[in-house]
Amino acid sequence: MKKTQENLYLLYMVFAVGLVTANAISAKVFNLGFSILGNPATLTVGAICYPITFLVTDIIGEIWGKEKARLAVRFGFICQCIATTVIIIARYLPPVDNGVQDSYVVLMGQNWVFVIASLSAFLVSQSWDVYLFHKIRDNYIFRYGSRKGGRWIWNNVATISSQFIDSAIYVLIAFGLGFKWLFNYDMRGIMLSMIIAQFLVKAVLAILDTPIFYIFTNKEE
């Protein structure tokens, strides 16, 4: 990808769209078809879309540098706050059709615990991703004199570790504190299986997007 302002703006937009979409569709949960720790492994559909945001910040960081990647995180946080605010306001506007209102509340209604969980997980995990990505990258280039052969390392290590942080924070806040599962012995296993399931799926998606990262950052080593 060419280092132009137009391409950078495009990536910022893709980042914001991916982030807002992931949160908007996260109300739907599906069964992965296997069990973890004796509990069905489930996942929100938002977890499929969310890894796109990590790919985008990695591409931005590789081509435009760490500060531009950090700017994407800040812009994304603002966009997420705006989208959440509008969704909440729309929920309380007087409806014409109560059936549509009920569906809206189920699919788009934002519980404050989930909002806090989502915003916290996003901010911490994305900030860690940008930090670790460039930490590994800078050390590699300092040691070997170029980035040749190393892009897959910082791309995958940073993203996969960030996905674990994101999954853990979201589940711990939303379910551990929000539903008080953290204080219920019987629910801790389910909570742990949710973290593992989300992390495994996100980690696999992170590995699979490595060729895409290479394609978009394929400049002279």
Contacts in CASP RR format, 6 or more apart in sequence:
PFRMAT RR
TARGET T0000
AUTHOR 0000-0000-0000
METHOD contacts of the structure
MODEL  1
MKKTQENLYLLYMVFAVGLVTANAISAKVFNLGFSILGNPATLTVGAICY
PITFLVTDIIGEIWGKEKARLAVRFGFICQCIATTVIIIARYLPPVDNGV
QDSYVVLMGQNWVFVIASLSAFLVSQSWDVYLFHKIRDNYIFRYGSRKGG
RWIWNNVATISSQFIDSAIYVLIAFGLGFKWLFNYDMRGIMLSMIIAQFL
VKAVLAILDTPIFYIFTNKEE
1 7 0 8 1.000
1 59 0 8 1.000
1 63 0 8 1.000
1 216 0 8 1.000
1 217 0 8 1.000
3 63 0 8 1.000
3 64 0 8 1.000
8 60 0 8 1.000
8 64 0 8 1.000
8 68 0 8 1.000
11 56 0 8 1.000
11 59 0 8 1.000
11 60 0 8 1.000
11 72 0 8 1.000
12 60 0 8 1.000
12 71 0 8 1.000
12 72 0 8 1.000
12 75 0 8 1.000
14 52 0 8 1.000
14 56 0 8 1.000
15 52 0 8 1.000
15 53 0 8 1.000
15 56 0 8 1.000
15 57 0 8 1.000
15 60 0 8 1.000
15 72 0 8 1.000
15 75 0 8 1.000
15 76 0 8 1.000
16 75 0 8 1.000
16 76 0 8 1.000
16 79 0 8 1.000
18 49 0 8 1.000
18 50 0 8 1.000
18 52 0 8 1.000
18 53 0 8 1.000
19 50 0 8 1.000
19 53 0 8 1.000
19 76 0 8 1.000
19 79 0 8 1.000
19 80 0 8 1.000
19 122 0 8 1.000
20 79 0 8 1.000
20 80 0 8 1.000
20 83 0 8 1.000
21 46 0 8 1.000
21 49 0 8 1.000
22 46 0 8 1.000
22 47 0 8 1.000
22 49 0 8 1.000
22 50 0 8 1.000
22 52 0 8 1.000
22 53 0 8 1.000
23 46 0 8 1.000
23 80 0 8 1.000
23 83 0 8 1.000
23 84 0 8 1.000
23 118 0 8 1.000
24 83 0 8 1.000
24 87 0 8 1.000
24 108 0 8 1.000
25 44 0 8 1.000
25 45 0 8 1.000
25 46 0 8 1.000
25 49 0 8 1.000
26 44 0 8 1.000
26 45 0 8 1.000
26 46 0 8 1.000
26 47 0 8 1.000
26 118 0 8 1.000
27 44 0 8 1.000
27 106 0 8 1.000
27 107 0 8 1.000
27 108 0 8 1.000
27 109 0 8 1.000
28 44 0 8 1.000
28 45 0 8 1.000
28 46 0 8 1.000
28 107 0 8 1.000
29 42 0 8 1.000
29 43 0 8 1.000
29 44 0 8 1.000
29 45 0 8 1.000
30 42 0 8 1.000
30 43 0 8 1.000
30 45 0 8 1.000
31 40 0 8 1.000
31 41 0 8 1.000
31 42 0 8 1.000
32 40 0 8 1.000
32 41 0 8 1.000
32 42 0 8 1.000
32 43 0 8 1.000
32 197 0 8 1.000
32 201 0 8 1.000
33 40 0 8 1.000
33 41 0 8 1.000
34 41 0 8 1.000
35 41 0 8 1.000
35 193 0 8 1.000
36 193 0 8 1.000
36 196 0 8 1.000
36 197 0 8 1.000
37 189 0 8 1.000
37 192 0 8 1.000
37 193 0 8 1.000
37 196 0 8 1.000
38 193 0 8 1.000
39 189 0 8 1.000
39 190 0 8 1.000
39 193 0 8 1.000
40 193 0 8 1.000
41 193 0 8 1.000
41 196 0 8 1.000
41 197 0 8 1.000
42 194 0 8 1.000
42 197 0 8 1.000
43 197 0 8 1.000
43 198 0 8 1.000
43 201 0 8 1.000
44 198 0 8 1.000
47 198 0 8 1.000
47 201 0 8 1.000
47 202 0 8 1.000
48 201 0 8 1.000
48 205 0 8 1.000
50 166 0 8 1.000
50 202 0 8 1.000
51 159 0 8 1.000
51 163 0 8 1.000
51 202 0 8 1.000
51 205 0 8 1.000
51 206 0 8 1.000
51 209 0 8 1.000
53 126 0 8 1.000
54 126 0 8 1.000
54 129 0 8 1.000
54 159 0 8 1.000
54 162 0 8 1.000
54 163 0 8 1.000
54 206 0 8 1.000
55 159 0 8 1.000
55 206 0 8 1.000
55 209 0 8 1.000
55 212 0 8 1.000
55 213 0 8 1.000
56 72 0 8 1.000
57 69 0 8 1.000
57 72 0 8 1.000
57 73 0 8 1.000
57 126 0 8 1.000
57 129 0 8 1.000
57 130 0 8 1.000
57 133 0 8 1.000
58 69 0 8 1.000
58 129 0 8 1.000
58 133 0 8 1.000
58 155 0 8 1.000
58 158 0 8 1.000
58 159 0 8 1.000
58 213 0 8 1.000
59 213 0 8 1.000
59 216 0 8 1.000
59 217 0 8 1.000
60 68 0 8 1.000
60 69 0 8 1.000
60 72 0 8 1.000
61 68 0 8 1.000
61 69 0 8 1.000
61 130 0 8 1.000
61 133 0 8 1.000
61 134 0 8 1.000
62 137 0 8 1.000
62 151 0 8 1.000
62 155 0 8 1.000
62 213 0 8 1.000
62 217 0 8 1.000
63 216 0 8 1.000
63 217 0 8 1.000
63 219 0 8 1.000
65 134 0 8 1.000
66 130 0 8 1.000
66 133 0 8 1.000
66 134 0 8 1.000
69 130 0 8 1.000
69 133 0 8 1.000
69 134 0 8 1.000
70 127 0 8 1.000
70 130 0 8 1.000
73 123 0 8 1.000
73 126 0 8 1.000
73 127 0 8 1.000
73 130 0 8 1.000
76 122 0 8 1.000
77 119 0 8 1.000
77 122 0 8 1.000
77 123 0 8 1.000
80 118 0 8 1.000
80 119 0 8 1.000
80 122 0 8 1.000
81 119 0 8 1.000
84 110 0 8 1.000
84 115 0 8 1.000
84 119 0 8 1.000
87 108 0 8 1.000
87 109 0 8 1.000
87 110 0 8 1.000
88 109 0 8 1.000
88 110 0 8 1.000
90 104 0 8 1.000
90 108 0 8 1.000
91 104 0 8 1.000
91 105 0 8 1.000
91 108 0 8 1.000
91 109 0 8 1.000
91 110 0 8 1.000
95 101 0 8 1.000
95 104 0 8 1.000
113 173 0 8 1.000
113 174 0 8 1.000
113 177 0 8 1.000
113 178 0 8 1.000
114 174 0 8 1.000
116 173 0 8 1.000
117 169 0 8 1.000
117 170 0 8 1.000
117 171 0 8 1.000
117 172 0 8 1.000
117 173 0 8 1.000
117 174 0 8 1.000
118 170 0 8 1.000
118 174 0 8 1.000
120 169 0 8 1.000
120 170 0 8 1.000
120 173 0 8 1.000
121 165 0 8 1.000
121 166 0 8 1.000
121 167 0 8 1.000
121 169 0 8 1.000
121 170 0 8 1.000
121 173 0 8 1.000
122 166 0 8 1.000
124 165 0 8 1.000
124 166 0 8 1.000
124 169 0 8 1.000
125 162 0 8 1.000
125 163 0 8 1.000
125 165 0 8 1.000
125 166 0 8 1.000
125 169 0 8 1.000
126 162 0 8 1.000
128 158 0 8 1.000
128 161 0 8 1.000
128 162 0 8 1.000
128 165 0 8 1.000
129 158 0 8 1.000
129 159 0 8 1.000
129 161 0 8 1.000
129 162 0 8 1.000
130 158 0 8 1.000
132 154 0 8 1.000
132 157 0 8 1.000
132 158 0 8 1.000
132 161 0 8 1.000
132 162 0 8 1.000
133 154 0 8 1.000
133 155 0 8 1.000
133 158 0 8 1.000
133 159 0 8 1.000
134 154 0 8 1.000
136 153 0 8 1.000
136 154 0 8 1.000
136 157 0 8 1.000
136 158 0 8 1.000
137 147 0 8 1.000
137 154 0 8 1.000
140 147 0 8 1.000
140 150 0 8 1.000
140 153 0 8 1.000
140 154 0 8 1.000
141 147 0 8 1.000
146 221 0 8 1.000
147 221 0 8 1.000
148 221 0 8 1.000
149 221 0 8 1.000
151 213 0 8 1.000
151 214 0 8 1.000
151 217 0 8 1.000
152 210 0 8 1.000
152 213 0 8 1.000
152 214 0 8 1.000
155 210 0 8 1.000
155 213 0 8 1.000
156 206 0 8 1.000
156 207 0 8 1.000
156 210 0 8 1.000
159 206 0 8 1.000
160 202 0 8 1.000
160 203 0 8 1.000
160 206 0 8 1.000
160 207 0 8 1.000
163 198 0 8 1.000
163 199 0 8 1.000
163 202 0 8 1.000
163 203 0 8 1.000
163 206 0 8 1.000
164 199 0 8 1.000
164 203 0 8 1.000
166 202 0 8 1.000
167 194 0 8 1.000
167 195 0 8 1.000
167 198 0 8 1.000
167 199 0 8 1.000
167 202 0 8 1.000
168 195 0 8 1.000
168 199 0 8 1.000
170 198 0 8 1.000
171 191 0 8 1.000
171 194 0 8 1.000
171 195 0 8 1.000
171 198 0 8 1.000
172 182 0 8 1.000
172 191 0 8 1.000
172 195 0 8 1.000
175 181 0 8 1.000
175 187 0 8 1.000
175 191 0 8 1.000
175 194 0 8 1.000
176 182 0 8 1.000
176 183 0 8 1.000
176 187 0 8 1.000
176 191 0 8 1.000
179 187 0 8 1.000
181 187 0 8 1.000
181 188 0 8 1.000
181 190 0 8 1.000
181 191 0 8 1.000
182 188 0 8 1.000
182 191 0 8 1.000
END
